[in-house]
Amino acid sequence: MAKRLTDTEKWNDDWYISLSNDYRIVWQWLLDNCSHAGLCKRSITLLNMMCKTNVTEKEMIEAMNNRVILHINHWFIPNFLKFQ
């Protein structure tokens, strides 16, 4: 089981606090489920089931404001490596 650092300053980040509760839990799920390289298997069905949300991939990518990038069969979180 991987251990992850969390940014306690996220609660002061305008982007994060502007997200709806659904997208905050989606963001946390992505961070908790990506690989050490910041890659998360692309499955909007699994994401919605685990987060109890009903978002489309397009809506999710737009809400993440370039913090999540489509990469073939994965979602890529570019800043994950730098932060961890």
N, CA, C and O of each residue as an XYZ file, in Angstrom:
336
protein
N       0.859     -1.175      0.000
C       0.000      0.000      0.000
C       0.903      1.234      0.000
O       1.789      1.370      0.844
N       0.665      2.121     -0.951
C       1.453      3.348     -1.060
C       0.982      4.384     -0.045
O      -0.209      4.516      0.236
N       1.933      5.095      0.482
C       1.637      6.226      1.376
C       1.838      7.493      0.559
O       2.774      7.574     -0.236
N       0.979      8.471      0.742
C       1.052      9.705     -0.028
C       1.095     10.912      0.894
O       0.466     10.940      1.953
N       1.859     11.913      0.457
C       1.841     13.202      1.137
C       0.603     13.960      0.673
O       0.152     13.785     -0.459
N       0.065     14.786      1.529
C      -1.063     15.626      1.147
C      -0.702     17.078      1.395
O       0.037     17.389      2.330
N      -1.207     17.941      0.584
C      -0.934     19.369      0.692
C      -1.979     20.007      1.596
O      -3.128     20.187      1.191
N      -1.587     20.346      2.808
C      -2.540     20.955      3.735
C      -2.894     22.381      3.329
O      -3.862     22.947      3.837
N      -2.126     22.960      2.427
C      -2.405     24.307      1.930
C      -3.476     24.325      0.845
O      -3.874     25.397      0.387
N      -3.949     23.145      0.428
C      -4.971     23.115     -0.632
C      -6.223     23.890     -0.238
O      -6.937     24.404     -1.098
N      -6.486     23.973      1.066
C      -7.675     24.681      1.543
C      -7.541     26.191      1.400
O      -8.505     26.924      1.625
N      -6.356     26.661      1.029
C      -6.125     28.083      0.758
C      -5.935     28.349     -0.734
O      -5.694     29.488     -1.134
N      -6.040     27.323     -1.544
C      -5.840     27.427     -2.989
C      -7.169     27.797     -3.652
O      -8.148     27.059     -3.536
N      -7.203     28.924     -4.337
C      -8.441     29.389     -4.979
C      -9.036     28.349     -5.913
O     -10.255     28.180     -5.957
N      -8.180     27.643     -6.667
C      -8.691     26.620     -7.582
C      -9.411     25.518     -6.805
O     -10.532     25.146     -7.151
N      -8.777     25.002     -5.766
C      -9.341     23.886     -5.010
C     -10.644     24.282     -4.314
O     -11.624     23.540     -4.368
N     -10.660     25.436     -3.669
C     -11.878     25.814     -2.939
C     -13.016     26.217     -3.875
O     -14.172     26.281     -3.456
N     -12.690     26.490     -5.149
C     -13.751     26.804     -6.108
C     -14.417     25.544     -6.658
O     -15.476     25.628     -7.280
N     -13.807     24.377     -6.433
C     -14.389     23.118     -6.911
C     -15.633     22.760     -6.107
O     -15.746     23.088     -4.925
N     -16.554     22.085     -6.770
C     -17.700     21.537     -6.049
C     -17.200     20.377     -5.180
O     -16.086     19.889     -5.372
N     -18.014     19.947     -4.242
C     -17.634     18.802     -3.408
C     -17.359     17.563     -4.246
O     -16.449     16.793     -3.940
N     -18.153     17.366     -5.316
C     -17.921     16.215     -6.201
C     -16.516     16.250     -6.783
O     -15.816     15.238     -6.782
N     -16.107     17.397     -7.274
C     -14.784     17.477     -7.893
C     -13.658     17.469     -6.876
O     -12.544     17.070     -7.213
N     -13.902     17.889     -5.658
C     -12.876     17.752     -4.621
C     -12.614     16.271     -4.333
O     -11.460     15.859     -4.208
N     -13.671     15.476     -4.228
C     -13.474     14.049     -3.963
C     -12.868     13.359     -5.187
O     -12.066     12.437     -5.040
N     -13.241     13.795     -6.387
C     -12.628     13.249     -7.604
C     -11.131     13.538     -7.590
O     -10.334     12.642     -7.872
N     -10.731     14.764     -7.270
C      -9.315     15.129     -7.222
C      -8.572     14.258     -6.207
O      -7.486     13.756     -6.499
N      -9.147     14.077     -5.022
C      -8.503     13.246     -4.008
C      -8.398     11.801     -4.476
O      -7.382     11.144     -4.253
N      -9.453     11.305     -5.127
C      -9.427      9.928     -5.631
C      -8.329      9.757     -6.670
O      -7.601      8.765     -6.650
N      -8.208     10.726     -7.582
C      -7.158     10.656     -8.598
C      -5.775     10.617     -7.953
O      -4.928      9.814     -8.345
N      -5.545     11.480     -6.969
C      -4.243     11.508     -6.306
C      -3.959     10.211     -5.556
O      -2.822      9.740     -5.541
N      -4.977      9.637     -4.939
C      -4.793      8.405     -4.169
C      -4.647      7.174     -5.055
O      -4.095      6.165     -4.615
N      -5.128      7.236     -6.285
C      -5.142      6.054     -7.142
C      -4.174      6.095     -8.307
O      -4.125      5.152     -9.096
N      -3.410      7.152     -8.432
C      -2.440      7.196     -9.519
C      -1.171      6.443     -9.111
O      -0.930      6.186     -7.931
N      -0.380      6.103    -10.106
C       0.898      5.431     -9.855
C       1.911      6.434     -9.318
O       1.630      7.628     -9.215
N       3.086      5.931     -8.981
C       4.157      6.808     -8.505
C       4.571      7.830     -9.565
O       5.210      8.834     -9.251
N       4.202      7.567    -10.823
C       4.523      8.473    -11.936
C       3.389      9.448    -12.247
O       3.500     10.244    -13.179
N       2.312      9.396    -11.485
C       1.193     10.310    -11.717
C       0.223      9.846    -12.787
O      -0.536     10.651    -13.326
N       0.238      8.548    -13.103
C      -0.674      7.982    -14.097
C      -1.792      7.215    -13.407
O      -1.549      6.406    -12.511
N      -3.010      7.479    -13.834
C      -4.178      6.804    -13.289
C      -4.929      6.161    -14.449
O      -5.213      6.824    -15.447
N      -5.255      4.870    -14.326
C      -5.984      4.182    -15.387
C      -7.278      4.922    -15.690
O      -8.038      5.272    -14.788
N      -7.512      5.151    -16.965
C      -8.665      5.907    -17.421
C      -9.930      5.061    -17.340
O     -10.115      4.143    -18.139
N     -10.797      5.362    -16.385
C     -12.084      4.684    -16.265
C     -13.057      5.611    -15.550
O     -13.092      5.663    -14.321
N     -13.842      6.337    -16.329
C     -14.813      7.260    -15.741
C     -15.884      6.484    -14.983
O     -16.457      6.997    -14.021
N     -16.157      5.257    -15.407
C     -17.134      4.414    -14.711
C     -16.648      4.094    -13.305
O     -17.402      4.225    -12.340
N     -15.400      3.677    -13.184
C     -14.832      3.367    -11.871
C     -14.759      4.624    -11.007
O     -15.116      4.598     -9.829
N     -14.295      5.719    -11.596
C     -14.207      6.980    -10.859
C     -15.570      7.365    -10.291
O     -15.681      7.686     -9.108
N     -16.607      7.334    -11.126
C     -17.949      7.699    -10.664
C     -18.479      6.735     -9.607
O     -19.148      7.156     -8.664
N     -18.189      5.461     -9.757
C     -18.650      4.481     -8.777
C     -17.958      4.707     -7.427
O     -18.612      4.710     -6.384
N     -16.647      4.893     -7.451
C     -15.895      5.041     -6.212
C     -16.165      6.376     -5.514
O     -16.163      6.453     -4.286
N     -16.397      7.425     -6.309
C     -16.620      8.759     -5.736
C     -18.096      9.078     -5.531
O     -18.444     10.126     -4.985
N     -18.969      8.158     -5.977
C     -20.412      8.384     -5.911
C     -20.790      9.700     -6.588
O     -21.539     10.518     -6.053
N     -20.234      9.866     -7.801
C     -20.503     11.051     -8.607
C     -21.097     10.619     -9.937
O     -21.232      9.427    -10.215
N     -21.445     11.591    -10.746
C     -21.969     11.333    -12.083
C     -21.416     12.406    -13.019
O     -22.154     13.262    -13.506
N     -20.106     12.344    -13.262
C     -19.457     13.329    -14.111
C     -18.976     12.661    -15.389
O     -18.731     11.455    -15.415
N     -18.845     13.445    -16.440
C     -18.277     12.920    -17.674
C     -16.770     13.177    -17.653
O     -16.276     14.022    -16.906
N     -16.064     12.436    -18.483
C     -14.625     12.638    -18.554
C     -14.309     14.057    -19.027
O     -13.395     14.695    -18.506
N     -15.049     14.542    -19.996
C     -14.829     15.889    -20.510
C     -15.019     16.936    -19.401
O     -14.200     17.844    -19.256
N     -16.093     16.807    -18.626
C     -16.347     17.737    -17.515
C     -15.226     17.667    -16.476
O     -14.781     18.692    -15.960
N     -14.781     16.454    -16.180
C     -13.733     16.269    -15.190
C     -12.433     16.923    -15.650
O     -11.789     17.632    -14.877
N     -12.047     16.689    -16.896
C     -10.814     17.278    -17.436
C     -10.895     18.803    -17.403
O      -9.928     19.471    -17.036
N     -12.044     19.351    -17.785
C     -12.223     20.810    -17.763
C     -12.143     21.359    -16.341
O     -11.501     22.384    -16.110
N     -12.781     20.695    -15.397
C     -12.776     21.150    -14.004
C     -11.372     21.093    -13.402
O     -11.032     21.903    -12.539
N     -10.564     20.147    -13.851
C      -9.219     19.994    -13.305
C      -8.242     21.030    -13.871
O      -7.103     21.119    -13.411
N      -8.672     21.803    -14.855
C      -7.920     22.974    -15.323
C      -6.437     22.685    -15.584
O      -5.557     23.312    -14.995
N      -6.179     21.726    -16.474
C      -4.816     21.322    -16.878
C      -4.025     20.604    -15.784
O      -2.825     20.380    -15.945
N      -4.657     20.247    -14.701
C      -3.976     19.461    -13.668
C      -4.067     17.966    -13.977
O      -3.344     17.156    -13.395
N      -4.970     17.609    -14.905
C      -5.113     16.232    -15.373
C      -5.118     16.281    -16.894
O      -5.866     17.047    -17.501
N      -4.272     15.451    -17.503
C      -4.115     15.429    -18.956
C      -4.409     14.024    -19.458
O      -3.994     13.040    -18.845
N      -5.123     13.932    -20.571
C      -5.376     12.627    -21.187
C      -4.081     12.117    -21.807
O      -3.396     12.842    -22.529
N      -3.759     10.865    -21.516
C      -2.561     10.240    -22.083
C      -2.891      8.791    -22.422
O      -2.782      7.910    -21.569
N      -3.290      8.549    -23.656
C      -3.678      7.233    -24.169
C      -4.741      6.609    -23.263
O      -5.887      7.059    -23.278
N      -4.398      5.592    -22.480
C      -5.371      4.918    -21.599
C      -5.271      5.361    -20.150
O      -5.744      4.670    -19.248
N      -4.656      6.514    -19.930
C      -4.452      7.003    -18.566
C      -4.798      8.482    -18.457
O      -4.849      9.207    -19.450
N      -5.033      8.900    -17.231
C      -5.056     10.316    -16.892
C      -3.703     10.590    -16.254
O      -3.252      9.835    -15.393
N      -3.063     11.662    -16.674
C      -1.739     12.009    -16.180
C      -1.824     13.273    -15.341
O      -2.409     14.269    -15.766
N      -1.242     13.232    -14.154
C      -1.201     14.387    -13.242
C       0.247     14.878    -13.242
O       1.078     14.358    -12.497
N       0.554     15.887    -14.084
C       1.950     16.302    -14.279
C       2.670     16.752    -13.010
O       3.862     16.477    -12.867
N       2.008     17.416    -12.105
C       2.682     17.927    -10.908
C       2.817     16.908     -9.791
O       3.400     17.201     -8.747
N       2.276     15.700    -10.005
C       2.318     14.680     -8.954
C       3.752     14.321     -8.573
O       4.091     14.270     -7.391
N       4.588     14.073     -9.571
C       5.980     13.691     -9.298
C       6.729     14.766     -8.525
O       7.443     14.477     -7.565
N       6.556     16.000     -8.953
C       7.255     17.112     -8.307
C       6.837     17.245     -6.838
O       7.669     17.496     -5.967
N       5.543     17.076     -6.578
C       5.049     17.241     -5.205
C       5.481     16.076     -4.312
O       5.940     16.285     -3.190
N       5.333     14.862     -4.811
C       5.651     13.686     -3.991
C       7.144     13.535     -3.819
O       7.598     12.601     -3.158
